Amino acid sequence: MLEDSRFESEREMKIKTGDTVQIISGKDRGLTGKVLAVDHEKNKIVVEGVAKVYKHVKPSQMNPQGGRLHKEMAIHASKAMVVCPKTNKPTRVGYRFLDDGAKERFARVSGASLGEISPPKKAYAKK
C-alpha cells in the first residue's frame, strides 16, 4: 500500500502555475479559473474562484473588524483539465521536442503550444 502512494507522488503533474483550467468534477464542476499555486508533493492545485471556504478571523491590528474571509482551498489535480488556448475546451497535455531541441507542452486536442518548459538541447535537435 505504501508503494502505491510513493509512485503516485513521483508522477509529474502536467498543470503549471498560471494555466487556465476547467474543473471537471465536484461541486464547482464547469467553472474556469487560473491556477494560483501547485503542490507537487500532494498533487493538489489552488484555482482562482474555486473551492471557496470561509475563514473566521479574530479582530487584530491588521484586520480590526474581524469576521469571515473567503479563501480558496486546494483541490486534487485530477479534477481539473487545462483549457486549450485555440479552442477554449478542456484538453489533455502532451510533451514534444521542437526542431531546435527545446521541450514544450502542447494541447492534445488542437496541437497548440502551451509554452516551452526547457531550453534547447543539442541531443534532441532534429538534424
C-alpha positions as CSV (number, residue, x, y, z in Angstrom):
1,M,0.0,0.0,0.0
2,L,2.8,2.4,0.8
3,E,4.5,1.7,-2.5
4,D,1.4,2.8,-4.5
5,S,1.3,6.3,-2.8
6,R,5.0,6.7,-3.4
7,F,4.7,6.1,-7.1
8,E,1.7,8.5,-7.4
9,S,3.7,11.4,-5.9
10,E,6.6,10.7,-8.3
11,R,4.4,11.1,-11.4
12,E,4.8,14.5,-13.0
13,M,1.9,16.9,-12.7
14,K,1.1,18.5,-16.1
15,I,-0.7,21.5,-14.7
16,K,1.5,24.6,-14.0
17,T,1.0,27.9,-12.2
18,G,-0.6,30.4,-14.4
19,D,-2.5,27.8,-16.6
20,T,-6.2,28.3,-17.2
21,V,-8.1,25.2,-16.1
22,Q,-11.7,24.0,-16.1
23,I,-13.0,21.9,-13.2
24,I,-14.4,18.6,-14.4
25,S,-15.8,17.1,-11.2
26,G,-17.0,18.1,-7.8
27,K,-19.3,20.9,-6.6
28,D,-17.5,23.5,-8.8
29,R,-17.8,21.5,-12.0
30,G,-17.7,23.6,-15.1
31,L,-16.0,26.6,-13.5
32,T,-12.9,28.0,-15.2
33,G,-10.1,29.8,-13.4
34,K,-6.4,30.5,-13.3
35,V,-4.0,28.2,-11.3
36,L,-2.6,30.2,-8.4
37,A,-0.4,27.6,-6.7
38,V,0.7,24.0,-7.3
39,D,1.7,21.4,-4.6
40,H,3.7,18.7,-6.3
41,E,4.0,16.6,-3.1
42,K,0.3,16.2,-2.5
43,N,-0.7,16.5,-6.3
44,K,-3.0,19.5,-5.5
45,I,-3.7,22.9,-7.0
46,V,-5.3,26.1,-5.9
47,V,-7.6,27.6,-8.6
48,E,-8.9,31.2,-8.5
49,G,-12.5,31.3,-7.5
50,V,-12.9,27.5,-7.0
51,A,-13.4,25.6,-3.7
52,K,-14.1,28.7,-1.7
53,V,-14.5,28.4,2.0
54,Y,-14.9,30.8,4.9
55,K,-12.1,31.5,7.3
56,H,-13.2,33.1,10.6
57,V,-10.7,35.8,11.7
58,K,-10.4,37.3,15.1
59,P,-10.1,41.1,15.2
60,S,-6.4,42.2,15.1
61,Q,-4.4,45.3,14.2
62,M,-4.2,44.2,10.5
63,N,-8.0,43.4,10.4
64,P,-9.7,45.4,13.2
65,Q,-13.2,44.4,12.1
66,G,-12.5,40.6,12.1
67,G,-15.2,38.5,10.5
68,R,-15.3,35.9,7.7
69,L,-12.9,35.9,4.8
70,H,-13.3,34.0,1.6
71,K,-10.3,31.7,0.8
72,E,-9.6,29.2,-2.0
73,M,-8.7,25.7,-0.9
74,A,-6.6,23.2,-2.8
75,I,-8.2,20.6,-5.0
76,H,-6.8,17.4,-6.5
77,A,-5.1,18.0,-9.8
78,S,-7.2,15.2,-11.4
79,K,-10.3,17.3,-11.0
80,A,-9.1,19.9,-13.4
81,M,-8.1,20.0,-17.1
82,V,-6.1,22.6,-18.9
83,V,-8.1,24.8,-21.3
84,C,-6.8,24.8,-24.9
85,P,-5.9,28.4,-25.9
86,K,-7.1,27.7,-29.5
87,T,-10.5,26.0,-29.0
88,N,-11.3,27.1,-25.4
89,K,-12.2,23.5,-24.5
90,P,-10.6,21.3,-21.8
91,T,-7.8,19.2,-23.2
92,R,-5.1,16.7,-22.1
93,V,-1.5,17.9,-22.1
94,G,1.4,16.3,-24.0
95,Y,5.1,16.9,-24.4
96,R,7.2,17.2,-27.6
97,F,10.5,18.3,-28.8
98,L,10.8,21.2,-31.2
99,D,13.2,21.3,-34.2
100,D,15.9,23.2,-32.2
101,G,15.7,20.6,-29.3
102,A,13.6,22.6,-26.9
103,K,10.9,20.8,-25.0
104,E,7.3,22.2,-24.9
105,R,3.9,21.4,-23.6
106,F,1.1,21.2,-26.1
107,A,-2.7,20.7,-26.2
108,R,-3.6,17.2,-27.4
109,V,-6.9,18.4,-29.0
110,S,-5.6,21.1,-31.3
111,G,-1.8,20.8,-31.1
112,A,-1.5,24.4,-29.9
113,S,1.6,25.2,-27.9
114,L,1.3,25.8,-24.1
115,G,4.8,27.1,-23.8
116,E,8.4,25.8,-23.6
117,I,9.5,24.1,-20.5
118,S,13.2,23.5,-21.2
119,P,15.8,25.3,-23.2
120,P,17.1,23.8,-26.5
121,K,19.4,20.8,-26.2
122,K,21.6,19.5,-29.0
123,A,20.9,15.9,-28.2
124,Y,17.2,16.4,-29.1
125,A,17.6,18.7,-32.1
126,K,16.4,17.4,-35.4
127,K,19.2,17.2,-37.9
